[in-house]
Amino acid sequence: MSDTSNFTKNAEALRKCNKIFNIIPIIYIALFAVYFLVSGLFLICVNYSAIYSLIDALIFAPLTCYLGLRGAYHKHDLAAIAVPAISIFNVFVLKYGASLDMTYDHGSPSTNVTELMYKFCIVIFIISAVLAYINLNANNKFRFLEKQVGFPYFNVRYEEQRVNKIRHEIKDPFQKEFERRMRTSTSEMSGIEFPEALEITDL
């Protein structure tokens, strides 16, 4: 029987990994949904300069959400790393947009929407960097657990049933040959007719 001494520890580690894989996408969806909604509200309530931020949100939010979900659900390291990388790039894009916004008069002199969204994207970058780090650690731990005995259930009874099934299905070649010979010899002996016993007479 395989070593099952680490089943409890591995099962707990796997539960933590799955919990991380389920929570990270929820955080990404909530974060970028807020980013998209705030951009839209700024466009409606503040001034038309918010169109720049809304266009950015329409491109940035779905892309980073997709990569964040792929990094967690598919354990894809590059996708997990791509989210903070795109986020920091978006920070510079919005910073440039904010500087352009300062040169135009949009009818609302006190509010630079792109500047506000730029600051919000700095927060997004920090959160996405932390999530990427957690995601990568969970991915590495999951790959380690995949190679351990009993994955993915880490249950002693299930592992015993699995091993017994394998032993039942995979027979030793000598055992197969022995069974074949036994079947053959049995069928051959059933067709043999023995002569009647000779009578022994007294001399």
C-alpha positions in Angstrom: 0.0 0.0 0.0 1.2 3.5 -0.8 2.3 5.9 1.9 -0.7 7.8 3.2 0.8 9.6 6.2 0.6 13.0 4.5 -3.0 12.6 3.3 -4.5 15.0 5.9 -1.9 17.7 5.3 -2.2 17.4 1.6 -5.9 17.5 1.7 -5.9 20.7 3.7 -3.3 22.3 1.4 -5.5 21.4 -1.6 -8.6 22.9 0.1 -6.6 26.2 0.6 -5.5 26.2 -3.0 -9.0 25.7 -4.3 -10.3 28.5 -2.0 -7.7 30.8 -3.5 -8.6 29.8 -7.0 -12.3 30.6 -6.2 -11.7 33.9 -4.4 -9.3 35.6 -6.8 -11.7 35.7 -9.8 -14.4 37.2 -7.6 -12.0 40.0 -6.4 -11.0 40.7 -10.0 -14.6 40.8 -11.3 -15.7 43.1 -8.4 -12.6 45.4 -8.8 -12.9 45.9 -12.5 -16.7 46.2 -12.4 -16.3 49.1 -10.0 -13.7 50.6 -12.3 -16.1 50.3 -15.3 -19.1 51.7 -13.4 -17.2 54.7 -12.0 -15.9 55.6 -15.4 -19.5 55.5 -16.8 -20.8 57.6 -13.9 -18.1 60.2 -14.3 -19.1 60.5 -18.0 -22.8 61.1 -17.0 -22.3 63.2 -14.0 -19.1 65.2 -14.4 -18.0 66.1 -18.0 -17.2 64.7 -21.4 -13.6 64.3 -20.6 -14.6 61.1 -18.9 -15.0 59.5 -22.3 -11.3 58.9 -22.3 -11.5 56.9 -19.1 -14.6 55.0 -20.2 -12.9 53.9 -23.4 -9.9 52.8 -21.3 -12.2 50.8 -19.0 -13.9 49.1 -21.9 -10.6 47.8 -23.1 -8.7 47.4 -19.8 -11.4 45.8 -17.5 -12.5 42.8 -19.7 -8.9 42.0 -20.7 -7.5 42.0 -17.2 -10.6 40.1 -15.9 -10.1 37.4 -18.5 -6.4 37.1 -17.6 -7.1 37.0 -13.9 -9.7 34.3 -14.3 -7.4 32.3 -16.5 -4.5 32.6 -14.0 -6.7 31.2 -11.2 -9.1 28.7 -12.8 -6.5 27.4 -15.3 -3.5 27.8 -13.1 -1.8 29.8 -15.8 1.3 31.6 -14.4 1.8 34.0 -17.4 -1.8 35.1 -17.2 -1.5 35.8 -13.5 1.6 37.9 -14.1 0.1 39.7 -17.0 -2.6 41.3 -14.9 -0.3 43.6 -12.8 1.9 44.1 -15.9 -1.1 45.5 -17.9 -2.3 47.4 -14.8 1.0 49.3 -14.5 1.0 50.0 -18.2 -2.6 51.3 -17.9 -1.4 53.6 -15.1 1.0 55.3 -17.5 -1.6 55.5 -20.2 -4.0 57.3 -17.8 -1.3 59.5 -16.5 -0.6 60.6 -20.0 -4.3 61.1 -20.6 -4.6 63.2 -17.4 -1.8 65.5 -18.6 -3.7 66.0 -21.9 -6.9 66.6 -20.1 -5.4 69.5 -18.2 -4.8 71.3 -21.5 -8.5 71.4 -22.5 -11.5 73.2 -21.0 -14.4 70.7 -20.8 -16.8 73.0 -18.9 -15.9 71.6 -15.4 -12.6 73.3 -14.3 -12.4 71.6 -10.9 -12.5 68.0 -12.0 -10.0 66.1 -13.9 -11.6 62.7 -14.3 -8.6 61.0 -16.0 -6.5 62.1 -13.0 -8.9 60.5 -10.6 -9.0 57.2 -12.6 -5.2 57.3 -12.8 -5.0 57.3 -9.0 -7.7 54.5 -8.9 -5.6 52.4 -11.3 -2.6 52.7 -9.0 -4.7 51.0 -6.3 -5.8 48.3 -8.9 -2.1 47.7 -9.8 -1.2 47.2 -6.1 -4.1 44.8 -5.5 -3.4 42.9 -8.7 0.3 42.5 -7.8 -0.6 41.0 -4.5 -3.2 38.7 -6.1 -0.7 37.6 -8.7 1.8 36.7 -6.0 -0.8 34.7 -4.1 -2.0 33.0 -7.4 1.5 32.0 -8.4 2.2 30.4 -4.9 -1.1 28.5 -5.1 -0.3 27.3 -8.7 3.1 26.0 -7.5 1.5 24.3 -4.5 -1.2 22.7 -6.7 1.4 21.3 -9.1 3.2 19.8 -6.2 0.0 18.2 -4.8 -0.8 16.8 -8.3 2.3 14.6 -8.0 1.5 13.2 -4.6 -0.1 9.9 -3.8 -3.9 10.1 -3.4 -4.4 13.2 -5.5 -7.0 14.8 -5.7 -9.0 13.1 -2.9 -6.3 12.2 -0.4 -8.6 9.6 1.1 -7.2 6.3 2.5 -10.2 4.3 1.6 -10.4 5.7 -1.9 -6.7 5.1 -2.5 -7.0 1.5 -1.3 -9.9 0.9 -3.7 -7.9 2.5 -6.6 -4.9 0.3 -5.9 -7.0 -2.9 -5.6 -8.7 -2.0 -8.9 -5.4 -1.6 -10.7 -4.2 -4.9 -9.3 -7.3 -6.6 -10.4 -7.2 -5.2 -13.9 -3.5 -5.6 -14.5 -2.6 -9.3 -14.1 0.9 -10.7 -14.1 1.8 -12.2 -17.6 2.7 -15.6 -15.9 -0.7 -15.6 -14.2 -2.4 -15.0 -17.5 -0.5 -17.8 -19.2 -1.2 -20.2 -16.3 -4.9 -19.5 -16.5 -4.8 -20.0 -20.3 -3.1 -23.4 -19.9 -5.5 -24.4 -17.1 -8.4 -23.7 -19.4 -6.8 -25.5 -22.3 -5.8 -28.6 -20.3 -9.3 -28.8 -18.8 -11.0 -28.8 -22.2 -8.6 -31.4 -23.5 -9.0 -33.8 -20.6 -12.8 -33.7 -20.9 -12.5 -35.3 -24.3 -10.3 -38.2 -23.2 -12.0 -41.6 -23.0 -10.4 -44.1 -20.7 -10.5 -47.9 -21.8 -12.4 -50.3 -19.7 -10.4 -51.9 -17.0 -8.8 -55.2 -17.9 -10.1 -58.2 -15.9 -7.5 -60.0 -14.0 -8.0 -63.7 -14.1 -6.5 -66.2 -11.7 -3.7 -68.3 -13.1 
